[in-house]
Each structure stands twice: as structure tokens, then as C-alpha cells.
Amino acid sequence: MSKTADPAPVLGDFNRDQTRRVLLKLSGEMFGGGAVGLDVHILSRVAAEIKEAVSQGVQVAIVVGGGNFFRGVELQNAGMDRARADYMGMLGTVINAVALQDFLEHAGVPSRVQTAIHMTQVAEPYIPLRAIRHLEKGRVVIFGAGAGMPYFSTDTVSAQRALELHCDEILVGKNGVDGVYTADPRVDPNAKKLDFVTYQDALVQNLRVVDAAAFSMCMDNNMNMRVFGMGEEGAVTRALLGEKIGTVVATTPEQDNS
């Protein structure tokens, strides 16, 4: 009897000790290109760049914002109840998550959307072990609806998801800046880019890259964060692959593995 050939390896079905797993945070502004709605050209580019990293074995989980549709704080400032405004923002993140899933699958990347608010006709509920299994099978997992609760930002959700999924690093893609600066470079021409900063210094200096709760959660659990700019072609792929790009934020300088 002839020997049966071994099955072809499945993309992403790797030994965890050798596989890079990351959490990518994408802002709502990225989805809209700075405007309300969805920019299909940006989505196509980002999907292609994610595909390149996945094809090289990187396990990619993504948390998306919803600022291209709704911002809870802005709606609150306009007189709306904060909790209702935040729920509207969560629904905006689901729109972005489903849109990104569609562009990824058109690019040939299997993906799943999981949401913190149950809406089973649109997405799976957030189940950490199921998300990990998807990642192990080479699927991109996109998280929508934030934490499912008001008063929690998607920055904080990114830190929580990265820790629960045992990611190696959080990658924060920014529009308009290519890392962490001593001040807002769009306002202060003397602002200097930092290649590395500790969480403690970022909090003390009030460097508003992500919210303080996310910084504190990462600092307390020794989770590295890399902040990079989305403007340059190929930046997403480079960040996902772990190249030296943007700014590393860590608890101590010894954790800077860039």
C-alpha cells in the first residue's frame, strides 16, 4: 500500500513558542481617512499589508475604534447621556470591524469578527479561547463593540485583549504622527520624537498617545507597546513583523526588544 502524503500545513498552525502574536489597534479615523464614513482605498491598503504579515506566520488580532462614525465624549458634550453615547460608539466599531473583515477576505485572508455585545447574525461573541484558536489557525480576529460597557475606551480594550490572548506586543497605529513625541508635533515645532519611553514617564509627562488606563494596565503587566504612523506605505506590515518602527513604550528600558 502506498504511503499517504502528509497534509499541507495550515497557515498559522505553528508552535506558540516560535510564533509572533500581536494586537493591532486601528483608530476609527484611519477607517475614514480623517472623514466620516469609510475610505475604501485605505481599507484595501491596510488589508493587503495585514495579508503580507499573516503570510509570514504572524498571528494578528485587531481592535478597531469607531471615531469615523461616533465619539461618545463628543456626543456627551453635545448633551447626550454618556452611556447611550458610548453604546452608539460601540456600534460604530462593529461597522468598522465588519468592513475590515470583508476587505481582508477579499484579499484572501480568513478572518472572524467577535463582539463584546452579542449580535450573532453579524459576529461571534467574544470568547477568548475561541479567539486564540482562530489565531492558531491563521485567521485574523477583529474585535468590535469595545468592552461592551460604557466609559471604557478602545485603548483600554486593546490592552485587555492583548493580555488575555497572551500577545507579544500591542501595536498602535496613529494618523498624522509616526510615534510618540515630547509634545504634539502638529502644534509645537520643537517637539521631538522618542524612540523609547517608559510607561511611567509617559504618564508623568502626560503624553496622550493612549489613555492612562491602557498605559497603567500595560505597565502593571509588563506588556510592550509600539506606536507607529499609518501614513507610510507598508508601515502596518513592518510593525506586525516586529521591525524597528515608531516608538516603543515599556515598563523598563530592559524590555525594549526593538
C-alpha positions as CSV (number, residue, x, y, z in Angstrom):
1,M,0.0,0.0,0.0
2,S,1.4,3.4,-0.9
3,K,2.1,5.8,1.8
4,T,-0.4,8.7,2.1
5,A,1.2,12.1,1.7
6,D,1.3,14.3,4.7
7,P,-1.4,17.1,4.6
8,A,-0.2,20.5,3.7
9,P,0.5,22.7,6.7
10,V,-2.2,25.2,7.6
11,L,-1.2,28.9,7.6
12,G,-0.9,29.9,11.2
13,D,-0.8,26.4,12.7
14,F,2.6,26.9,14.4
15,N,4.3,26.2,17.7
16,R,3.3,29.1,20.0
17,D,6.9,29.3,21.2
18,Q,8.0,30.3,17.8
19,T,5.1,32.3,16.6
20,R,4.6,36.0,16.9
21,R,1.2,37.1,18.1
22,V,0.3,40.7,18.2
23,L,-2.7,43.0,18.9
24,L,-3.1,45.8,16.4
25,K,-5.2,48.8,17.4
26,L,-6.7,50.7,14.5
27,S,-8.4,54.0,15.1
28,G,-11.7,55.0,13.6
29,E,-10.0,58.0,12.0
30,M,-7.9,55.5,9.9
31,F,-11.1,53.8,8.6
32,G,-12.5,57.2,7.4
33,G,-9.3,58.7,6.3
34,G,-10.0,61.6,8.7
35,A,-13.6,62.0,7.5
36,V,-17.0,60.5,8.4
37,G,-17.6,57.1,6.8
38,L,-15.3,54.5,5.2
39,D,-12.3,55.1,2.9
40,V,-12.2,52.0,0.6
41,H,-8.7,52.8,-0.7
42,I,-7.2,52.9,2.9
43,L,-9.1,49.7,3.8
44,S,-7.7,47.9,0.7
45,R,-4.2,49.0,1.5
46,V,-4.3,48.0,5.2
47,A,-5.9,44.7,4.3
48,A,-3.0,44.0,1.8
49,E,-0.4,44.9,4.4
50,I,-2.0,42.7,7.1
51,K,-2.1,39.8,4.5
52,E,1.7,40.2,4.0
53,A,2.4,39.7,7.7
54,V,-0.1,36.8,8.1
55,S,1.5,35.0,5.1
56,Q,4.8,35.2,7.0
57,G,3.3,33.5,10.1
58,V,2.3,36.4,12.3
59,Q,-0.9,35.9,14.3
60,V,-2.9,39.1,14.2
61,A,-5.7,40.2,16.5
62,I,-7.2,43.7,15.8
63,V,-9.2,46.1,18.0
64,V,-11.0,48.8,16.0
65,G,-12.2,52.3,17.0
66,G,-15.3,54.0,15.8
67,G,-14.4,57.7,15.7
68,N,-15.2,57.9,12.0
69,F,-18.9,57.4,13.0
70,F,-19.5,58.3,16.6
71,R,-17.4,59.6,19.6
72,G,-19.0,59.1,22.9
73,V,-17.3,62.1,24.6
74,E,-18.3,64.4,21.8
75,L,-21.9,63.3,21.8
76,Q,-21.9,63.7,25.6
77,N,-20.6,67.3,25.2
78,A,-23.5,67.9,22.9
79,G,-25.9,67.0,25.7
80,M,-26.4,63.2,25.2
81,D,-26.4,60.8,28.0
82,R,-22.8,59.4,28.2
83,A,-23.8,55.8,28.5
84,R,-26.0,56.0,25.4
85,A,-23.4,57.9,23.5
86,D,-20.8,55.2,24.3
87,Y,-23.1,52.5,23.1
88,M,-23.6,54.3,19.8
89,G,-19.8,54.5,19.6
90,M,-19.6,50.7,20.1
91,L,-22.0,50.1,17.3
92,G,-19.7,52.3,15.1
93,T,-16.8,50.0,15.9
94,V,-18.8,47.0,14.7
95,I,-19.4,48.6,11.4
96,N,-15.7,49.1,11.0
97,A,-14.9,45.5,12.1
98,V,-17.3,44.0,9.6
99,A,-15.9,46.3,6.8
100,L,-12.3,45.3,7.6
101,Q,-13.3,41.6,7.6
102,D,-14.8,42.0,4.2
103,F,-11.7,43.6,2.8
104,L,-9.4,41.0,4.4
105,E,-11.4,38.1,3.0
106,H,-11.4,39.7,-0.5
107,A,-7.6,39.8,-0.1
108,G,-7.6,36.1,0.7
109,V,-7.2,36.4,4.5
110,P,-9.6,34.3,6.5
111,S,-11.0,36.4,9.4
112,R,-13.6,36.5,12.1
113,V,-15.3,39.3,13.9
114,Q,-16.0,38.9,17.7
115,T,-18.0,41.5,19.6
116,A,-18.5,42.3,23.3
117,I,-22.2,42.9,22.6
118,H,-24.0,39.8,21.4
119,M,-25.2,40.2,17.8
120,T,-24.9,36.7,16.5
121,Q,-26.3,37.4,13.0
122,V,-23.3,39.8,12.4
123,A,-20.4,38.3,14.5
124,E,-19.4,35.8,17.1
125,P,-19.5,36.7,20.8
126,Y,-16.1,37.5,22.3
127,I,-14.8,34.2,23.7
128,P,-11.0,34.3,24.4
129,L,-10.3,30.6,23.9
130,R,-12.1,30.7,20.6
131,A,-10.3,33.8,19.5
132,I,-6.9,32.1,20.3
133,R,-7.9,29.0,18.3
134,H,-8.8,31.2,15.3
135,L,-5.3,32.8,15.6
136,E,-3.7,29.5,15.8
137,K,-5.4,28.5,12.5
138,G,-4.1,31.6,10.7
139,R,-7.3,33.6,10.9
140,V,-7.3,37.3,11.7
141,V,-9.6,38.1,14.6
142,I,-11.2,41.6,14.7
143,F,-12.8,42.8,17.9
144,G,-15.8,45.2,17.8
145,A,-18.1,46.8,20.4
146,G,-15.3,47.8,22.7
147,A,-15.6,46.3,26.1
148,G,-19.4,46.1,25.8
149,M,-19.7,48.7,28.6
150,P,-19.8,52.5,28.6
151,Y,-16.9,54.6,30.0
152,F,-14.3,52.2,28.6
153,S,-12.1,53.3,25.6
154,T,-11.0,51.1,22.8
155,D,-7.4,51.8,24.0
156,T,-8.2,50.1,27.3
157,V,-9.9,47.2,25.4
158,S,-6.8,46.8,23.3
159,A,-4.7,46.3,26.5
160,Q,-7.2,43.9,28.0
161,R,-7.5,41.8,24.8
162,A,-3.7,41.7,24.3
163,L,-3.2,40.4,27.8
164,E,-6.0,37.9,27.7
165,L,-4.8,36.5,24.4
166,H,-1.2,36.3,25.5
167,C,0.1,38.6,22.7
168,D,3.7,39.6,22.5
169,E,3.1,43.2,21.8
170,I,0.4,45.9,21.3
171,L,0.8,47.9,18.1
172,V,-1.0,51.3,18.0
173,G,-1.4,52.8,14.5
174,K,-1.7,56.6,14.5
175,N,-2.8,59.1,11.9
176,G,-0.7,62.2,11.5
177,V,2.3,61.2,13.7
178,D,4.9,58.4,13.3
179,G,5.5,57.7,17.0
180,V,5.5,59.3,20.5
181,Y,6.7,62.9,20.7
182,T,7.5,65.2,23.6
183,A,4.6,67.3,22.5
184,D,2.1,67.4,19.7
185,P,4.3,67.9,16.6
186,R,1.3,69.4,14.7
187,V,1.2,72.2,17.3
188,D,4.7,72.5,18.7
189,P,7.5,72.7,16.0
190,N,10.1,71.9,18.7
191,A,8.5,68.6,19.6
192,K,11.0,65.7,19.4
193,K,10.2,62.1,18.5
194,L,11.1,59.5,21.1
195,D,12.4,56.1,20.1
196,F,11.7,54.7,23.6
197,V,9.8,55.9,26.6
198,T,8.7,54.1,29.8
199,Y,5.0,53.9,30.8
200,Q,5.8,55.8,34.0
201,D,7.4,58.7,32.1
202,A,4.6,58.8,29.6
203,L,2.1,59.1,32.4
204,V,4.1,61.7,34.3
205,Q,4.7,63.8,31.2
206,N,1.0,63.4,30.1
207,L,1.9,62.1,26.7
208,R,-1.5,61.5,25.3
209,V,-0.9,58.5,23.0
210,V,-3.4,56.2,24.5
211,D,-5.5,56.8,27.6
212,A,-4.0,56.5,31.1
213,A,-5.9,53.3,32.0
214,A,-4.4,51.5,29.0
215,F,-0.9,52.7,29.9
216,S,-1.4,51.6,33.5
217,M,-2.7,48.2,32.5
218,C,0.2,47.5,30.2
219,M,2.7,48.8,32.8
220,D,1.3,46.6,35.6
221,N,1.5,43.5,33.4
222,N,4.8,44.2,31.5
223,M,3.2,44.4,28.1
224,N,5.2,46.3,25.5
225,M,3.5,48.8,23.2
226,R,4.8,50.1,19.8
227,V,3.3,53.3,18.5
228,F,3.8,53.9,14.8
229,G,2.4,56.0,12.0
230,M,-0.1,54.7,9.4
231,G,0.8,57.2,6.7
232,E,3.8,55.4,5.2
233,E,3.1,52.6,2.7
234,G,4.0,49.3,4.2
235,A,4.1,50.6,7.8
236,V,1.4,48.1,9.0
237,T,3.4,45.1,7.7
238,R,6.6,46.4,9.2
239,A,5.0,46.9,12.6
240,L,3.3,43.5,12.5
241,L,6.6,41.8,11.6
242,G,8.4,43.5,14.6
243,E,10.6,45.8,12.7
244,K,12.1,48.9,14.3
245,I,9.5,51.5,13.6
246,G,7.8,54.3,15.6
247,T,8.2,54.4,19.4
248,V,8.5,51.5,21.9
249,V,6.7,52.0,25.3
250,A,7.6,49.6,28.0
251,T,7.8,49.3,31.8
252,T,11.7,49.4,31.9
253,P,14.4,50.1,29.3
254,E,15.5,46.4,29.6
255,Q,12.2,45.4,27.9
256,D,13.0,47.3,24.7
257,N,13.5,44.4,22.3
258,S,13.5,46.5,19.2
